[in-house]
């Protein structure tokens, strides 16, 4: 079950990240990874795609993907 959830989060996160990069998704309020962890979100997975690192966080039925282009350029967005 967890493996399926992680795979789903990865696919959704990667799809959203590519769409955002191409301007296909309107920008949403961004939240910091530190705030998500403080609010009880847990890191479930991470993945390198090209030169960026994506970290997937989950709490109950809510999930976020955080994109790290570099240390100072990071953004997190809801993927559900």
C-alpha positions as a printed NumPy array, in Angstrom:
array([[  0.   ,   0.   ,   0.   ],
       [  2.754,   2.449,   0.953],
       [  4.717,   1.585,  -2.188],
       [  1.665,   2.369,  -4.326],
       [  1.141,   5.673,  -2.513],
       [  4.772,   6.687,  -2.977],
       [  4.652,   5.771,  -6.672],
       [  1.465,   7.801,  -7.085],
       [  2.969,  10.785,  -5.272],
       [  6.062,  10.594,  -7.447],
       [  4.041,  10.556, -10.658],
       [  1.761,  13.368,  -9.534],
       [  4.652,  15.45 ,  -8.245],
       [  6.76 ,  14.995, -11.346],
       [  3.795,  15.805, -13.579],
       [  2.977,  18.95 , -11.613],
       [  6.602,  20.051, -11.516],
       [  6.961,  19.73 , -15.291],
       [  3.634,  21.487, -15.851],
       [  4.607,  24.329, -13.51 ],
       [  7.973,  24.666, -15.2  ],
       [  6.2  ,  24.945, -18.549],
       [  3.626,  27.394, -17.144],
       [  0.695,  24.991, -17.556],
       [ -0.417,  25.256, -13.926],
       [ -1.2  ,  28.582, -12.355],
       [  1.01 ,  29.403,  -9.408],
       [ -0.328,  28.497,  -5.99 ],
       [  0.688,  29.712,  -2.593],
       [  4.08 ,  28.283,  -1.843],
       [  4.932,  26.956,   1.584],
       [  8.343,  26.188,   3.029],
       [  9.512,  22.668,   3.71 ],
       [ 10.421,  23.728,   7.271],
       [  6.811,  24.805,   7.887],
       [  5.46 ,  21.548,   6.464],
       [  7.703,  19.487,   8.755],
       [  6.768,  21.695,  11.723],
       [  3.099,  21.076,  10.861],
       [  3.621,  17.311,  11.066],
       [  4.303,  16.36 ,   7.456],
       [  6.706,  13.447,   6.99 ],
       [  9.191,  12.964,   4.168],
       [  8.032,   9.9  ,   2.244],
       [ 10.297,   9.902,  -0.79 ],
       [ 12.788,  11.878,  -2.828],
       [ 13.936,  11.713,  -6.412],
       [ 16.534,  13.36 ,  -8.658],
       [ 15.273,  14.497, -12.051],
       [ 17.996,  16.11 , -14.088],
       [ 19.56 ,  18.825, -11.966],
       [ 16.705,  19.113,  -9.452],
       [ 15.785,  17.205,  -6.323],
       [ 12.131,  16.56 ,  -5.515],
       [ 11.086,  15.678,  -1.961],
       [  7.598,  14.317,  -1.298],
       [  5.922,  14.922,   2.061],
       [  2.658,  13.506,   3.412],
       [  0.349,  13.989,   6.379],
       [ -2.885,  12.008,   6.467],
       [ -4.525,  12.568,   3.044],
       [ -2.54 ,  15.699,   2.197],
       [  0.693,  15.662,   0.199],
       [  3.267,  18.189,  -0.995],
       [  6.147,  18.078,  -3.448],
       [  9.147,  20.309,  -2.863],
       [ 11.482,  21.171,  -5.721],
       [ 15.106,  22.035,  -4.974],
       [ 16.816,  23.719,  -7.911],
       [ 19.573,  24.821,  -5.525],
       [ 19.871,  25.687,  -1.838],
       [ 18.31 ,  29.127,  -2.213],
       [ 15.76 ,  28.298,  -4.913],
       [ 13.193,  25.936,  -3.407],
       [  9.437,  25.736,  -3.733],
       [  6.77 ,  23.417,  -2.324],
       [  3.254,  22.938,  -3.602],
       [  0.258,  20.771,  -2.847],
       [ -0.135,  17.781,  -5.139],
       [ -3.684,  16.883,  -4.196]])
